[in-house]
Amino acid sequence: MVILGMKTYTERLFKGSAFLMAATLLASFIGYLTRIVLARNLSPAEYGLFYAVFAFVSFFLFFRDLGLNQAMVKFIPELKIKKKYSEIKTTLVSIFTWQSISTLIMGTFFFILSDFLAENYFRDSNASLMLKLFVIYVIFSMIFLFLQSFFQGFQKIYSYSSAEFSRTMIMFVLIFVFFWLGQGVFAPAYAFVLSWVIMSLVMFPIAVRTFNFFKFKIVDFWGITKKAFAFGFPVMLANASARLLTKIDVIILTYFTTLEQVGIYNVVMPTALLFLFLAESAGAVAFPMISELWAKQDKAKLKEWMKIVYIYSFVIATPVLLMVFSFPKFLINLLFGVDYISGATALQILLVAVIFMIASSLSITTLLGIGKPAIATKIILFASVSTVVLNLILVPLFGINGAASALLFNYFIMFLLFTRQTSKFVNVKLPLISWTKIVFASTIFVFLVYEVKKQLLLNNWIELAISLVLGGAVYLLLILKITKVVDLNEVKGHLALLK
């Protein structure tokens, strides 16, 4: 029975992760391609304006969400096991009600202050209309994220993962439409806002078919609301701290530097963050599973999950990270153009930070899944305060390189703290020896790619393709046969489960 249970959870993990990783990868690709299109059709200042407004608005949305979406994902699997469907309905009604109230307050705040912020903070008159458009985003993104968390809680991974991909695809298409209509700097704003509206309307009937909402009654509304807020409040604080970590750099850059610098930073930052999709995909699938396993006190399966994700995420991510780290100017110029090359150093700093981000995000997922959001909140709160202080010191002195350095320092500290806390509850040790072997193999990979490409006198793309194939073959040899970080028979077993 234990073996069968482990197979069932492993099968769900790998099937769900495979689809979610594919959908997330496609969504990330489309989102990144969208940035390339915008950078090629807008000036760095116009590009920076859109992302400066987005960073400012999205920074405050933790007040709107109140940490309740994570509470929904936490409680739905538990209530579903106990067949308490009326309590599931009550949880949904409570969360949607309170988020709707906070959404109206937040939207009113942005609309009223749009002219003042455009003149005194963004220093661009176009920001006023853009802020007003983003009020629509505030409303419909609440609905979208509520429904997405609903699907995640019911472990409808295919509906959950396809939502964001569909939204990014809709936005990508609409951008071309609005550029064709001559909307210029407002083209991305119109496309962005409309994509949330369309997907919210599409997802609603799917959610109704997933759970027969009208079949059950509302029970103990205030008791369930109190329980949801008890879980959601520390999560909200964690989200607020996380927003400080991920948004405060852009907010401070907007104030102390120029929109051109903001535009360059918003080219290199998402380039580095592309490599987080592995940890995010596995974490999204595993979150409700961890909740179930922890409720059953099955720590053995938790340790197995963490071992698998820790090793395989780094096997895939590390060589690519080192590759980009070695050729930052070539990549930026190729994708975004010569106007953004000055961000090469910041990109290298951020790539190092991403390594610690991956490990930290896996630990955060585990702590939330076992119902320990307060611990995660304390760590993130400490790091967020440190981020604000460091950005205020480093950004005026070093611009985007200062912002990147502040992020690197704080994610390293978070990595140490989260790892220590997670090991207390799950008793899992970091695979430091395996990680060292992966870094060694990845370094050899990058060295071979560089040397082979240097020796060839062909078209740049042909040189890169040949060097990647040869370097990749050596990397696989090192990982599978020499360092033996990956067991080929274990891989075959996982592939069999996927089939």
C-alpha positions in Angstrom: 0.0 0.0 0.0 2.9 2.4 0.8 4.5 1.7 -2.6 1.2 2.1 -4.4 0.5 5.4 -2.5 4.0 6.7 -3.4 3.4 5.8 -7.0 0.1 7.6 -7.0 1.5 10.8 -5.6 4.6 10.5 -7.8 2.5 10.0 -10.9 0.3 13.0 -10.1 3.4 15.1 -9.4 5.1 14.2 -12.6 2.1 14.3 -14.9 0.9 17.5 -13.4 4.4 19.0 -13.3 5.0 18.0 -16.9 1.9 19.7 -18.2 2.3 22.7 -15.9 6.0 23.1 -16.8 5.1 22.9 -20.5 2.3 25.5 -20.1 4.5 27.7 -17.9 7.4 27.5 -20.3 5.1 28.4 -23.2 3.6 31.3 -21.2 7.1 32.5 -20.2 8.2 32.3 -23.8 5.2 34.3 -25.1 5.6 36.8 -22.2 9.3 37.2 -23.0 8.6 37.4 -26.7 6.1 40.2 -25.9 8.8 42.1 -24.1 11.0 41.8 -27.2 8.2 43.1 -29.4 7.6 46.0 -27.1 11.3 46.9 -26.8 11.7 46.8 -30.6 8.6 49.0 -31.1 9.0 51.5 -28.2 11.8 53.7 -27.0 13.5 52.6 -23.8 11.7 55.4 -22.0 8.3 54.3 -23.3 9.0 50.7 -22.5 10.1 51.8 -19.0 6.9 53.8 -18.5 4.7 50.8 -19.0 6.6 48.6 -16.6 7.1 51.4 -14.1 3.3 51.9 -13.9 2.8 48.1 -13.8 5.3 47.7 -11.0 3.7 50.6 -9.0 0.2 49.2 -9.3 1.0 45.6 -8.7 3.1 46.4 -5.7 0.0 47.5 -3.7 -2.2 44.5 -4.7 -1.3 42.4 -1.7 -3.8 44.7 0.1 -6.4 43.6 -2.4 -5.8 39.8 -2.3 -5.3 39.7 1.5 -3.5 36.4 1.3 -6.8 34.6 0.8 -6.1 32.8 -2.5 -3.4 30.8 -0.7 -5.9 30.0 2.0 -8.3 28.7 -0.6 -5.6 26.4 -2.0 -4.8 25.3 1.5 -8.4 24.5 2.7 -10.1 23.2 -0.4 -8.1 19.9 -0.6 -8.6 19.3 3.2 -12.4 20.0 3.0 -12.7 17.9 -0.1 -11.2 14.9 1.6 -13.7 15.3 4.4 -16.6 15.9 1.9 -17.5 19.2 3.6 -18.8 20.8 0.4 -20.9 23.4 2.1 -17.8 24.7 3.9 -16.0 24.8 0.5 -18.8 27.0 -0.9 -18.7 29.2 2.2 -14.9 29.6 1.9 -15.3 30.7 -1.7 -18.1 33.2 -1.0 -16.2 34.7 1.9 -12.9 35.1 0.0 -14.6 36.6 -3.1 -16.6 39.0 -0.9 -13.7 40.4 1.0 -11.4 40.6 -2.1 -14.2 42.5 -4.0 -14.4 45.1 -1.3 -10.6 45.6 -1.2 -10.5 45.7 -5.0 -13.0 48.6 -5.1 -11.0 50.5 -2.5 -7.7 50.0 -4.4 -9.2 50.9 -7.8 -10.6 54.1 -6.4 -7.2 55.0 -4.9 -5.4 54.7 -8.2 -8.0 56.5 -10.2 -8.2 59.6 -8.0 -4.4 59.9 -7.6 -3.5 59.2 -11.3 -2.9 62.8 -12.3 -0.8 63.6 -9.2 1.3 60.5 -9.6 1.9 61.1 -13.3 3.3 64.6 -12.6 5.2 64.1 -9.4 6.4 60.5 -9.5 6.5 59.1 -13.1 7.2 62.6 -14.5 5.3 61.7 -17.7 1.8 62.9 -18.6 1.0 59.6 -20.3 1.2 57.8 -17.0 -2.2 59.4 -16.0 -4.3 57.6 -18.6 -2.2 54.4 -18.1 -3.0 54.4 -14.4 -6.7 54.8 -15.1 -6.6 51.8 -17.6 -4.9 49.8 -14.9 -7.9 50.2 -12.6 -9.7 47.7 -15.0 -6.7 45.4 -14.5 -7.0 45.6 -10.7 -10.6 44.5 -10.9 -10.3 41.6 -13.4 -7.0 40.3 -12.3 -8.7 39.7 -8.9 -11.3 37.6 -10.6 -8.7 35.8 -12.7 -6.5 35.0 -9.8 -9.4 33.9 -7.6 -10.5 31.4 -10.3 -7.0 30.2 -10.9 -6.5 29.5 -7.2 -9.9 27.7 -7.3 -8.6 25.4 -10.0 -5.3 24.8 -8.1 -7.2 24.0 -4.9 -9.3 21.4 -6.7 -6.1 20.2 -8.3 -7.4 20.8 -11.8 -3.9 21.4 -12.9 -4.7 21.5 -16.6 -7.3 24.3 -16.2 -4.9 26.1 -13.7 -1.9 26.0 -15.9 -3.5 26.8 -19.2 -5.1 30.0 -17.9 -1.9 32.1 -17.7 -0.6 30.7 -21.0 -3.9 31.7 -22.7 -3.9 35.1 -21.2 -0.3 35.8 -22.3 -1.2 34.6 -25.8 -4.2 36.9 -26.0 -2.1 39.8 -24.9 0.6 39.0 -27.4 -1.9 39.0 -30.3 -3.7 42.2 -29.1 -0.4 44.1 -28.9 0.0 43.7 -32.7 -3.6 44.8 -33.1 -3.2 48.0 -31.1 0.2 48.8 -32.6 -1.5 48.4 -36.0 -4.2 50.8 -34.8 -1.5 53.4 -34.0 -1.9 53.4 -30.2 1.9 53.7 -29.6 2.9 53.7 -26.0 -0.7 52.8 -24.9 -0.7 49.6 -27.1 0.7 47.3 -24.3 -1.6 48.9 -21.7 -4.7 48.2 -23.8 -3.6 44.7 -24.7 -2.6 43.9 -21.1 -5.9 45.0 -19.5 -8.1 43.4 -22.1 -6.3 40.0 -21.7 -7.4 39.8 -18.0 -11.0 40.7 -18.9 -11.3 38.1 -21.6 -9.7 35.3 -19.6 -11.9 36.0 -16.5 -15.0 35.7 -18.6 -13.7 32.4 -20.2 -12.7 30.8 -16.9 -16.0 31.4 -15.0 -18.2 28.8 -16.7 -15.4 26.2 -16.4 -15.3 26.8 -12.6 -19.0 26.4 -12.3 -18.7 23.0 -14.1 -15.9 22.0 -11.7 -17.9 22.6 -8.5 -21.7 22.6 -8.3 -21.7 25.9 -6.4 -25.5 26.2 -6.2 -26.1 22.7 -4.8 -24.7 23.6 -1.3 -25.5 26.1 1.4 -23.5 28.8 3.2 -22.6 27.6 6.7 -20.8 29.3 9.5 -19.8 32.3 7.4 -18.0 34.2 10.1 -16.3 31.2 11.6 -14.9 30.2 8.2 -14.0 33.8 7.4 -12.0 34.1 10.7 -10.2 30.8 9.8 -9.4 32.1 6.3 -8.0 35.4 7.6 -6.0 33.6 10.3 -4.2 31.8 7.5 -4.3 34.6 5.0 -3.0 37.4 7.2 0.5 36.1 7.6 0.5 35.1 4.0 -0.6 38.7 3.1 2.4 40.0 5.1 4.6 37.5 3.3 3.2 38.7 -0.1 3.8 42.3 1.0 7.4 41.4 1.8 7.7 39.5 -1.5 6.4 42.5 -3.4 9.1 44.6 -1.7 11.7 42.1 -2.9 10.5 42.0 -6.4 9.0 45.5 -7.1 10.7 47.9 -4.8 13.8 48.0 -7.1 11.7 49.3 -10.0 9.8 51.7 -7.8 13.0 53.2 -6.4 14.7 53.2 -9.8 11.7 55.2 -11.2 12.2 57.8 -8.5 16.0 58.1 -8.5 16.8 57.4 -12.1 15.2 57.8 -15.5 12.5 55.8 -17.3 15.2 54.7 -19.8 17.0 53.0 -16.9 13.8 51.5 -15.8 13.3 50.1 -19.3 16.7 48.6 -19.4 16.3 47.0 -16.0 12.9 45.5 -17.1 14.8 43.8 -20.0 17.5 42.2 -17.9 15.3 41.3 -14.9 12.8 39.1 -16.8 15.7 37.6 -18.7 17.1 36.3 -15.5 13.8 35.3 -14.0 12.9 33.1 -17.0 14.8 30.3 -15.2 12.5 30.3 -12.3 9.8 28.4 -14.2 11.0 25.0 -13.1 10.7 25.8 -9.4 7.4 27.6 -9.9 5.8 24.8 -11.9 6.8 22.0 -9.5 5.8 24.1 -6.5 2.3 25.0 -7.9 1.6 21.3 -8.4 3.1 20.2 -5.2 1.5 22.8 -2.9 -1.9 21.1 -2.5 -0.2 17.7 -2.4 2.1 18.8 0.4 -1.1 20.0 2.3 -2.6 16.5 2.0 0.6 14.7 2.9 1.2 16.9 5.9 -2.3 16.3 7.1 -1.6 12.6 6.9 1.9 13.1 8.5 3.6 11.3 5.6 7.0 13.0 5.8 8.7 10.3 3.8 6.9 11.3 0.6 7.6 15.0 1.3 11.3 14.2 1.6 11.2 12.3 -1.7 9.5 15.2 -3.5 12.0 17.7 -2.3 14.9 15.5 -3.3 13.6 15.0 -6.8 12.9 18.7 -7.3 16.1 20.0 -5.8 18.3 17.9 -8.0 16.5 17.9 -11.3 15.7 21.7 -11.2 19.4 22.4 -10.9 20.5 19.8 -13.5 18.3 21.7 -16.1 18.8 25.3 -14.9 22.5 25.5 -14.0 24.1 25.0 -17.4 21.7 27.4 -19.1 22.3 30.0 -16.4 26.1 29.8 -16.8 25.7 30.0 -20.5 23.8 33.3 -20.4 26.1 34.5 -17.7 29.1 34.1 -20.1 27.5 35.9 -23.1 25.2 38.6 -21.7 25.9 41.4 -24.2 25.5 39.0 -27.2 22.1 37.9 -25.8 20.8 41.3 -25.0 21.8 42.8 -28.3 20.4 39.9 -30.2 17.0 40.0 -28.6 16.4 43.7 -27.6 18.9 45.8 -29.5 22.0 47.8 -28.8 20.0 50.4 -26.7 19.8 47.9 -23.8 23.4 46.5 -23.8 24.3 48.6 -20.8 22.3 46.2 -18.7 24.8 43.3 -19.2 26.4 43.6 -15.8 23.1 43.8 -14.0 22.0 40.6 -15.9 25.0 38.7 -14.6 24.4 39.7 -11.0 20.7 38.7 -11.3 21.6 35.3 -12.8 23.6 34.5 -9.6 20.6 35.7 -7.5 18.3 33.3 -9.5 20.2 30.3 -8.2 19.3 31.2 -4.7 15.8 32.2 -5.7 15.1 28.7 -7.1 16.1 27.0 -3.8 14.2 29.5 -1.7 11.0 29.2 -3.7 11.0 25.4 -3.2 11.4 25.9 0.6 8.6 28.5 0.7 6.2 26.2 -1.1 6.9 23.5 1.5 6.5 25.8 4.5 3.1 27.1 3.1 2.0 23.6 2.3 2.6 22.3 5.9 0.7 25.3 7.3 3.7 27.3 8.5 3.1 30.6 6.7 4.2 32.7 9.7 7.8 31.3 9.5 7.9 32.2 5.8 6.5 35.6 6.6 9.2 36.4 9.2 12.0 35.5 6.8 10.6 37.4 3.9 9.7 40.4 6.0 13.3 40.6 7.2 14.7 40.3 3.7 12.2 42.9 2.4 13.2 45.5 4.9 16.8 44.8 4.0 16.0 45.1 0.3 14.4 48.6 0.8 17.5 49.8 2.8 20.0 48.4 0.3 18.1 49.8 -2.7 17.9 53.2 -1.1 21.7 53.1 -0.6 22.8 51.4 -3.8 20.4 52.6 -6.5 21.4 56.3 -6.2 25.0 55.3 -6.4 25.1 52.5 -9.0 21.7 52.6 -10.7 20.4 49.2 -12.1 23.6 47.4 -10.9 22.9 48.6 -7.4 19.3 47.2 -7.6 20.6 43.9 -8.9 23.2 43.6 -6.1 20.6 44.3 -3.4 18.5 41.5 -4.8 21.4 39.1 -4.9 22.4 39.7 -1.3 18.9 39.3 0.0 18.1 36.1 -1.8 21.3 34.6 -0.5 20.2 35.4 3.0 16.7 34.0 2.3 18.2 30.8 1.0 20.2 30.2 4.2 17.2 31.0 6.4 14.5 29.1 4.5 16.7 26.0 4.2 17.4 25.9 7.9 13.7 26.2 8.8 12.4 23.7 6.2 14.9 21.0 7.4 13.5 21.3 10.9 10.0 20.1 9.8 10.8 17.8 6.9 14.3 16.7 8.0 15.7 16.9 4.5 19.3 17.8 3.8 20.4 19.9 0.8 22.1 17.8 -1.9 25.2 20.0 -1.7 27.5 17.3 -3.1 25.2 16.8 -6.1 24.9 20.6 -6.6 28.7 20.9 -6.6 28.9 18.2 -9.3 26.3 19.9 -11.3 28.2 23.3 -11.2 31.4 21.5 -12.2 29.7 19.8 -15.2 28.0 23.0 -16.1 31.3 24.9 -16.0 32.8 22.4 -18.4 29.8 22.7 -20.7 30.2 26.5 -20.9 33.9 26.3 -21.4 33.5 23.8 -24.3 30.8 25.9 -25.9 33.0 29.0 -25.8 36.1 27.2 -27.1 34.4 25.3 -29.9 32.6 28.5 -31.1 35.9 30.4 -31.1 37.5 27.8 -33.3 34.8 27.7 -35.9 34.6 30.2 -38.8 31.0 29.9 -39.8 27.7 31.7 -39.5 27.1 32.8 -35.8 24.0 30.7 -35.5 25.7 27.6 -37.0 28.7 28.1 -34.7 26.4 28.3 -31.7 24.4 25.3 -32.7 27.5 23.1 -33.2 29.1 24.2 -29.9 25.8 23.7 -28.0 25.4 20.1 -29.3 29.0 19.2 -28.5 29.0 20.9 -25.1 25.6 19.4 -24.3 26.8 15.9 -25.1 29.7 16.3 -22.8 27.4 17.7 -20.1 25.1 14.6 -20.3 28.1 12.3 -20.1 29.4 14.1 -17.0 26.0 14.1 -15.3 25.0 10.5 -16.2 28.2 8.6 -16.3 31.1 10.4 -14.5 29.5 12.4 -11.6 26.4 10.1 -11.6 24.2 12.9 -10.3 21.3 11.5 -12.3 20.5 7.8 -12.3 19.4 6.8 -15.9 17.2 4.0 -14.5 15.4 6.5 -12.2 14.8 8.8 -15.2 13.4 5.9 -17.2 11.1 5.2 -14.3 9.8 8.8 -14.2 9.3 8.7 -18.0 7.3 5.5 -17.6 5.0 7.3 -15.2 4.5 10.1 -17.6 3.5 7.6 -20.4 
